[in-house]
Amino acid sequence: MALVVAGHPLVGVLGRGLVVGGRPYMGASRGWPPLVLTTFTAKMQQERVERFYAIQSHHTQFKTNLSHENIGSDTTVRKP
């Protein structure tokens, strides 16, 4: 599909860049096709979520272990 506007072709095919002023438009994504950029972003976000839950799980387990260590200790105050 090609459209001619002001003498410059605009190509809007998935996986190809948009041509602006006779040069390929790279945009902010450093030339990555939109589908690849979306997939990469979703993968990185999923890895961050998994890392967060792994750290949170470890932290919760550590706090639980500390509280269980104190269960068996005698913490009552007795009168002399």
N, CA, C and O atoms as a MOPAC input file, in Angstrom:
PM7 MOZYME 1SCF
protein

 N      0.85200 1    -1.16800 1     0.00000 1
 C      0.00000 1     0.00000 1     0.00000 1
 C      0.89800 1     1.23100 1     0.00000 1
 O      1.72800 1     1.40200 1     0.89300 1
 N      0.73500 1     2.05400 1    -0.96400 1
 C      1.55900 1     3.25800 1    -1.02300 1
 C      0.66800 1     4.46600 1    -1.26900 1
 O     -0.19000 1     4.45100 1    -2.15200 1
 N      0.88000 1     5.50000 1    -0.48900 1
 C      0.16200 1     6.75700 1    -0.65200 1
 C      1.17800 1     7.82700 1    -0.99500 1
 O      2.29000 1     7.83100 1    -0.46600 1
 N      0.80100 1     8.72200 1    -1.86800 1
 C      1.70600 1     9.80700 1    -2.21700 1
 C      1.12800 1    11.09800 1    -1.66300 1
 O      0.04700 1    11.52900 1    -2.06300 1
 N      1.86500 1    11.71700 1    -0.72900 1
 C      1.46200 1    12.98300 1    -0.13800 1
 C      2.63900 1    13.93000 1    -0.29500 1
 O      3.72900 1    13.64900 1     0.20300 1
 N      2.43800 1    15.03000 1    -0.97000 1
 C      3.48400 1    16.03400 1    -1.20200 1
 C      4.72000 1    15.42800 1    -1.85700 1
 O      5.84200 1    15.87200 1    -1.61200 1
 N      4.50700 1    14.40400 1    -2.69600 1
 C      5.61800 1    13.81500 1    -3.42400 1
 C      6.43300 1    12.80000 1    -2.64000 1
 O      7.43500 1    12.30100 1    -3.15100 1
 N      6.02900 1    12.47600 1    -1.39800 1
 C      6.76600 1    11.51200 1    -0.57900 1
 C      5.87800 1    10.30500 1    -0.30700 1
 O      4.75200 1    10.46100 1     0.16400 1
 N      6.37000 1     9.11000 1    -0.59700 1
 C      5.55700 1     7.92200 1    -0.33500 1
 C      5.48900 1     7.62800 1     1.16800 1
 O      6.48100 1     7.75700 1     1.88400 1
 N      4.31900 1     7.23600 1     1.62100 1
 C      4.14500 1     6.80300 1     3.01200 1
 C      3.84500 1     5.31700 1     2.99600 1
 O      2.85600 1     4.88300 1     2.40500 1
 N      4.67500 1     4.55600 1     3.62800 1
 C      4.49600 1     3.11500 1     3.65300 1
 C      4.11100 1     2.72800 1     5.07100 1
 O      4.86100 1     2.98100 1     6.01400 1
 N      2.94500 1     2.11500 1     5.22300 1
 C      2.47300 1     1.74200 1     6.55100 1
 C      2.30400 1     0.25000 1     6.70300 1
 O      1.27700 1    -0.20200 1     7.20900 1
 N      3.27000 1    -0.51800 1     6.28400 1
 C      3.19100 1    -1.96900 1     6.35300 1
 C      3.85500 1    -2.42400 1     7.65500 1
 O      4.90900 1    -1.91400 1     8.03400 1
 N      3.22500 1    -3.39400 1     8.33900 1
 C      3.77700 1    -3.91400 1     9.59300 1
 C      5.18100 1    -4.46300 1     9.35800 1
 O      5.40300 1    -5.25300 1     8.44000 1
 N      6.11100 1    -4.04600 1    10.18200 1
 C      7.47700 1    -4.52500 1    10.06700 1
 C      8.36500 1    -3.63300 1     9.21900 1
 O      9.57500 1    -3.84900 1     9.15500 1
 N      7.79000 1    -2.64000 1     8.57300 1
 C      8.58900 1    -1.69200 1     7.79200 1
 C      8.43800 1    -0.31000 1     8.39300 1
 O      7.40000 1     0.02400 1     8.96400 1
 N      9.46200 1     0.47400 1     8.26100 1
 C      9.42400 1     1.82100 1     8.80500 1
 C      8.60500 1     2.76100 1     7.94600 1
 O      8.39700 1     2.50800 1     6.75900 1
 N      8.15000 1     3.82300 1     8.53400 1
 C      7.42500 1     4.86100 1     7.82400 1
 C      8.44200 1     5.76700 1     7.14600 1
 O      9.43700 1     6.15900 1     7.75600 1
 N      8.19500 1     6.09600 1     5.89600 1
 C      9.12000 1     6.94900 1     5.16400 1
 C      8.64300 1     8.38500 1     5.28100 1
 O      7.51300 1     8.70000 1     4.90700 1
 N      9.50100 1     9.25700 1     5.80100 1
 C      9.18000 1    10.67200 1     5.95800 1
 C     10.27900 1    11.47200 1     5.29100 1
 O     11.45300 1    11.31900 1     5.62700 1
 N      9.91100 1    12.31800 1     4.35400 1
 C     10.89900 1    13.15700 1     3.68400 1
 C     11.91400 1    12.37500 1     2.88800 1
 O     13.04700 1    12.82800 1     2.72500 1
 N     11.53800 1    11.20400 1     2.38200 1
 C     12.45100 1    10.39900 1     1.59100 1
 C     13.40900 1     9.56200 1     2.41100 1
 O     14.21500 1     8.82100 1     1.84800 1
 N     13.34000 1     9.66300 1     3.74000 1
 C     14.20600 1     8.87000 1     4.62100 1
 C     13.34500 1     7.99100 1     5.52100 1
 O     12.23600 1     8.37900 1     5.88900 1
 N     13.84100 1     6.82700 1     5.87300 1
 C     13.06100 1     5.98200 1     6.79000 1
 C     12.91300 1     6.66600 1     8.14300 1
 O     13.87700 1     7.21200 1     8.67900 1
 N     11.71600 1     6.63400 1     8.68500 1
 C     11.45500 1     7.23700 1     9.99200 1
 C     11.81400 1     6.22700 1    11.06200 1
 O     11.22400 1     5.14900 1    11.13100 1
 N     12.78100 1     6.57300 1    11.89700 1
 C     13.22200 1     5.66600 1    12.94600 1
 C     12.44700 1     5.86200 1    14.23700 1
 O     12.24400 1     4.90400 1    14.98200 1
 N     12.01800 1     7.06400 1    14.51200 1
 C     11.24200 1     7.29800 1    15.72100 1
 C     12.06500 1     7.10600 1    16.97700 1
 O     13.29100 1     7.01100 1    16.93000 1
 N     11.37200 1     7.05000 1    18.09600 1
 C     12.02200 1     6.92300 1    19.39500 1
 C     12.44800 1     5.49500 1    19.68300 1
 O     13.19200 1     5.25700 1    20.63400 1
 N     11.99100 1     4.54100 1    18.88300 1
 C     12.24800 1     3.13500 1    19.18000 1
 C     13.51100 1     2.60100 1    18.52000 1
 O     13.71100 1     1.38700 1    18.48000 1
 N     14.36900 1     3.47600 1    18.00100 1
 C     15.64700 1     3.10000 1    17.38800 1
 C     15.47600 1     2.15200 1    16.20900 1
 O     16.33100 1     1.30100 1    15.96500 1
 N     14.38900 1     2.29400 1    15.48700 1
 C     14.19400 1     1.51200 1    14.28500 1
 C     13.60400 1     0.13300 1    14.49500 1
 O     13.53400 1    -0.63800 1    13.53800 1
 N     13.18400 1    -0.21200 1    15.68200 1
 C     12.57900 1    -1.51200 1    15.91400 1
 C     11.16500 1    -1.51600 1    15.35400 1
 O     10.44600 1    -0.53000 1    15.51500 1
 N     10.74900 1    -2.58300 1    14.70800 1
 C      9.35800 1    -2.68700 1    14.27000 1
 C      8.42700 1    -2.67700 1    15.48900 1
 O      8.80100 1    -3.16700 1    16.55400 1
 N      7.23400 1    -2.13100 1    15.34100 1
 C      6.32400 1    -1.99400 1    16.48800 1
 C      6.02800 1    -3.30300 1    17.20900 1
 O      5.97000 1    -3.32200 1    18.43800 1
 N      5.83800 1    -4.40500 1    16.46800 1
 C      5.51400 1    -5.67800 1    17.10700 1
 C      6.68100 1    -6.18600 1    17.94900 1
 O      6.47300 1    -6.70300 1    19.04600 1
 N      7.89700 1    -6.04200 1    17.44700 1
 C      9.08400 1    -6.47300 1    18.19100 1
 C      9.25000 1    -5.62100 1    19.44300 1
 O      9.54900 1    -6.13800 1    20.52000 1
 N      9.05400 1    -4.31600 1    19.29700 1
 C      9.18100 1    -3.41800 1    20.44000 1
 C      8.14700 1    -3.75000 1    21.51200 1
 O      8.46800 1    -3.76300 1    22.70000 1
 N      6.91600 1    -4.01600 1    21.10300 1
 C      5.85500 1    -4.37000 1    22.04800 1
 C      6.17400 1    -5.67900 1    22.75700 1
 O      6.00100 1    -5.78800 1    23.97100 1
 N      6.63700 1    -6.66700 1    22.00700 1
 C      6.98700 1    -7.96400 1    22.59000 1
 C      8.14100 1    -7.82400 1    23.57500 1
 O      8.10200 1    -8.39200 1    24.66600 1
 N      9.16800 1    -7.07100 1    23.19300 1
 C     10.31800 1    -6.86300 1    24.06400 1
 C      9.90500 1    -6.15700 1    25.35100 1
 O     10.33000 1    -6.54700 1    26.43900 1
 N      9.07500 1    -5.11800 1    25.22900 1
 C      8.62100 1    -4.36800 1    26.40100 1
 C      7.81700 1    -5.26100 1    27.33700 1
 O      8.00700 1    -5.21100 1    28.55200 1
 N      6.92200 1    -6.07600 1    26.78900 1
 C      6.11400 1    -6.98100 1    27.61500 1
 C      6.99800 1    -8.00200 1    28.32700 1
 O      6.77200 1    -8.31200 1    29.49700 1
 N      8.00800 1    -8.52800 1    27.62400 1
 C      8.91400 1    -9.51200 1    28.22900 1
 C      9.70700 1    -8.89600 1    29.37500 1
 O      9.84900 1    -9.50800 1    30.43400 1
 N     10.22400 1    -7.68600 1    29.16600 1
 C     10.99800 1    -7.02300 1    30.21700 1
 C     10.12400 1    -6.72200 1    31.43100 1
 O     10.56800 1    -6.87200 1    32.56900 1
 N      8.88000 1    -6.29700 1    31.19300 1
 C      7.97100 1    -6.01000 1    32.30100 1
 C      7.67900 1    -7.28100 1    33.08900 1
 O      7.64700 1    -7.25200 1    34.31900 1
 N      7.46400 1    -8.40300 1    32.39100 1
 C      7.19700 1    -9.67200 1    33.06200 1
 C      8.39800 1   -10.09500 1    33.90800 1
 O      8.22800 1   -10.59500 1    35.02000 1
 N      9.60700 1    -9.89700 1    33.38800 1
 C     10.80400 1   -10.24200 1    34.15700 1
 C     10.92400 1    -9.37800 1    35.40900 1
 O     11.33600 1    -9.86600 1    36.46100 1
 N     10.56800 1    -8.10400 1    35.30400 1
 C     10.60900 1    -7.22800 1    36.47800 1
 C      9.59900 1    -7.66700 1    37.52400 1
 O      9.89400 1    -7.64300 1    38.71900 1
 N      8.40800 1    -8.06800 1    37.08900 1
 C      7.38100 1    -8.53500 1    38.02300 1
 C      7.85400 1    -9.80700 1    38.71300 1
 O      7.71400 1    -9.94300 1    39.92900 1
 N      8.41500 1   -10.74200 1    37.94600 1
 C      8.91000 1   -11.98900 1    38.53400 1
 C     10.03400 1   -11.72400 1    39.52900 1
 O     10.08800 1   -12.35700 1    40.58300 1
 N     10.93200 1   -10.79300 1    39.20400 1
 C     12.02300 1   -10.44700 1    40.11500 1
 C     11.47500 1    -9.83600 1    41.40200 1
 O     11.95600 1   -10.13800 1    42.49400 1
 N     10.46100 1    -8.97200 1    41.26700 1
 C      9.84800 1    -8.34900 1    42.43400 1
 C      9.24400 1    -9.40700 1    43.35400 1
 O      9.46200 1    -9.37800 1    44.56500 1
 N      8.47900 1   -10.35200 1    42.77200 1
 C      7.85700 1   -11.37900 1    43.59800 1
 C      8.89000 1   -12.30800 1    44.22900 1
 O      8.68700 1   -12.77600 1    45.35000 1
 N      9.98700 1   -12.58200 1    43.53600 1
 C     11.03900 1   -13.42400 1    44.11500 1
 C     11.66600 1   -12.73500 1    45.32000 1
 O     11.90100 1   -13.37000 1    46.34800 1
 N     11.93600 1   -11.43800 1    45.19700 1
 C     12.51200 1   -10.68600 1    46.31700 1
 C     11.51400 1   -10.59000 1    47.45600 1
 O     11.88000 1   -10.76700 1    48.61700 1
 N     10.25100 1   -10.31100 1    47.13500 1
 C      9.22200 1   -10.18500 1    48.16600 1
 C      9.02800 1   -11.51300 1    48.89700 1
 O      8.88400 1   -11.53600 1    50.12000 1
 N      9.02300 1   -12.62000 1    48.14700 1
 C      8.86000 1   -13.93500 1    48.74700 1
 C     10.02100 1   -14.24200 1    49.69200 1
 O      9.81000 1   -14.74800 1    50.79500 1
 N     11.23200 1   -13.93800 1    49.26500 1
 C     12.40300 1   -14.17400 1    50.10700 1
 C     12.32700 1   -13.32700 1    51.37900 1
 O     12.62900 1   -13.81000 1    52.47000 1
 N     11.93000 1   -12.08300 1    51.23500 1
 C     11.82200 1   -11.18000 1    52.38200 1
 C     10.75400 1   -11.67100 1    53.36400 1
 O     10.96700 1   -11.66600 1    54.57600 1
 N      9.60700 1   -12.09400 1    52.83000 1
 C      8.52200 1   -12.59300 1    53.68400 1
 C      8.95400 1   -13.86700 1    54.39600 1
 O      8.65500 1   -14.04700 1    55.57700 1
 N      9.65200 1   -14.75100 1    53.69700 1
 C     10.12500 1   -15.99100 1    54.30200 1
 C     11.12100 1   -15.68700 1    55.41100 1
 O     11.08800 1   -16.33100 1    56.45900 1
 N     11.99800 1   -14.72400 1    55.20100 1
 C     12.98300 1   -14.35200 1    56.20800 1
 C     12.29100 1   -13.81300 1    57.45600 1
 O     12.66400 1   -14.17500 1    58.57200 1
 N     11.28200 1   -12.94800 1    57.28100 1
 C     10.55400 1   -12.40000 1    58.42100 1
 C      9.81200 1   -13.50300 1    59.16500 1
 O      9.75500 1   -13.49100 1    60.39400 1
 N      9.24200 1   -14.45700 1    58.43000 1
 C      8.51500 1   -15.56100 1    59.04900 1
 C      9.46800 1   -16.42500 1    59.86300 1
 O      9.13200 1   -16.83000 1    60.97600 1
 N     10.64600 1   -16.71300 1    59.32900 1
 C     11.62700 1   -17.52200 1    60.05000 1
 C     12.06600 1   -16.83300 1    61.33700 1
 O     12.23700 1   -17.49500 1    62.36100 1
 N     12.25000 1   -15.53500 1    61.30200 1
 C     12.63800 1   -14.81100 1    62.50900 1
 C     11.54200 1   -14.86800 1    63.56500 1
 O     11.83500 1   -15.03100 1    64.74900 1
 N     10.29300 1   -14.73600 1    63.15400 1
 C      9.20700 1   -14.76300 1    64.13500 1
 C      9.04800 1   -16.15600 1    64.72900 1
 O      8.68900 1   -16.27700 1    65.90100 1
 N      9.30700 1   -17.22100 1    63.95300 1
 C      9.20500 1   -18.58000 1    64.48400 1
 C     10.32700 1   -18.87600 1    65.47400 1
 O     10.14300 1   -19.67300 1    66.39500 1
 N     11.47400 1   -18.25300 1    65.29800 1
 C     12.57000 1   -18.46700 1    66.24000 1
 C     12.21100 1   -17.92300 1    67.61900 1
 O     12.67200 1   -18.45100 1    68.63100 1
 N     11.41000 1   -16.89600 1    67.66800 1
 C     11.05000 1   -16.27900 1    68.93800 1
 C      9.90200 1   -16.98100 1    69.64300 1
 O      9.63900 1   -16.69300 1    70.81100 1
 N      9.21200 1   -17.88900 1    68.97400 1
 C      8.06400 1   -18.55800 1    69.58800 1
 C      8.50100 1   -19.43300 1    70.75700 1
 O      7.83400 1   -19.45500 1    71.79200 1
 N      9.59800 1   -20.14400 1    70.61000 1
 C     10.03200 1   -21.05800 1    71.64900 1
 C     10.74600 1   -20.38900 1    72.80900 1
 O     10.97500 1   -21.03000 1    73.83500 1
 N     11.09600 1   -19.14600 1    72.68100 1
 C     11.84900 1   -18.50000 1    73.75400 1
 C     10.91600 1   -18.03900 1    74.86600 1
 O      9.74300 1   -17.74700 1    74.63700 1
 N     11.44900 1   -17.98400 1    76.03400 1
 C     10.67900 1   -17.55200 1    77.19700 1
 C     10.83900 1   -16.04300 1    77.33500 1
 O     11.90300 1   -15.55400 1    77.71300 1
 N      9.78600 1   -15.32300 1    77.02900 1
 C      9.86900 1   -13.86600 1    77.07200 1
 C      9.02600 1   -13.28000 1    78.19700 1
 O      8.85200 1   -12.06400 1    78.28000 1
 N      8.50900 1   -14.13600 1    79.05100 1
 C      7.67900 1   -13.61600 1    80.14200 1
 C      8.55900 1   -13.02700 1    81.23200 1
 O      9.67600 1   -13.48900 1    81.46200 1
 N      8.05700 1   -12.03100 1    81.88000 1
 C      8.78100 1   -11.38100 1    82.97600 1
 C      8.22000 1   -11.94200 1    84.27600 1
 O      7.01900 1   -11.87300 1    84.53500 1
 N      9.10100 1   -12.49000 1    85.07400 1
 C      8.66700 1   -13.08700 1    86.34100 1
 C      9.10700 1   -12.22300 1    87.49900 1
 O     10.12600 1   -11.53400 1    87.44300 1
 N      8.32200 1   -12.27800 1    88.53200 1
 C      8.68100 1   -11.53800 1    89.74500 1
 C      9.76900 1   -12.30100 1    90.47400 1
 O      9.74400 1   -13.53100 1    90.52900 1
 N     10.71200 1   -11.58400 1    91.02500 1
 C     11.80100 1   -12.26600 1    91.74400 1
 C     11.34400 1   -12.88900 1    93.04000 1
 O     12.14500 1   -13.49500 1    93.75100 1

